[in-house]
Amino acid sequence: MAFKQKQNSHSPLVILLLAWCLVIVVDNLVAEWLNHGADIDNRRNAKGEILINPKTVQNLKLKWKFFAGKDISATPAVANGVVYFPSWNGYLYTVNAFNGDLIWQQNLGELTGLSGTGIDVDVCVSRSTPTIAGDRLIISIYGPAYVLAVTRFAGNLIWSTRLDPRPLAVITQSGTFCNG
């Protein structure tokens, strides 16, 4: 007596659904770059990056651009689909990593009540990468030498600390946060 073996076939709908889920997962992969060097060891390596490699780099194209008013000398910080960076115009920006839309911006002088040292610029600026520390951004002010924390989701000031009382002291280094 011969038995007919049941063929295991997947319906086209199931295959289409699985393919769609894969597209959503790959499209929503976002590298986290929480401080200037990406990690506590300053490796500047996008851990877990699977889409960009020596074979695919030639296919990269501009996805969006954002005009920040002046130069940007800091490496942006990236987390949860949001890009954080300061500009030499005195603003701290948060931008949607997928489409470049502005989420919020804060004028650092208005936020802190500080003015620039007048050495390089006459406004309060940061030239370092914001450091992501949970729900906070830690930001150094170029001059006068202050470090401050703002809320990541709205840019509201939480605290500020002066690191050096000399009037022309500046901070050019980005911070590093290590939880543990």
Steps between C-alpha positions, in 0.01 A plus 500: 500500500653829395455809709491837339752725670351831601686780334575790733439812300463849630231714356612808308330714767722358778814552291394856419431572868842366606674703229312815608604445864864465392478825302355683803770363733788585265356845419465585868848392605661807647853510623546648842786747534467622858815710527791634297671164450182290492596300808695524826820393321468767227520238222293707255348175373131458422446172684236286336509683167392253231394718208821691432812305408784526244276354228198724562666831591517605135119493487449753779293804405395813685176423683437847647682817597445753774612862503625590848590863434877467553771235501474180700828374642364231731428137426124462540360272768228258384243300699152368434476657156604848619818692412638753755761764409607859574575766242733799510190722482440426870219247461465139607292301250308173504405362162310192383764252376269358232383817325703795636200680652571729794369360829615785726772761528632700792704819498778425750542865603129540573487162672793571735518878519865476389664704228801408291855582598552707186812300409361314199132590518286748686225252584482209742590186301591137539749341264487153650279197457201490735525193725183293540448393860160336531235771460763777516750663267826614656644797312819697547503871427804612305551814708441589773585148619168350609349153478124469502228240479177540307206268450543292185140533395449877532838664570401643836786593732545259795831626645818685410846503660791731438822299463749786490443850642753671272309722254676372186496128587349279230394135468583324175459138614180298482379320808467128558227340708548156653203356682652249733 
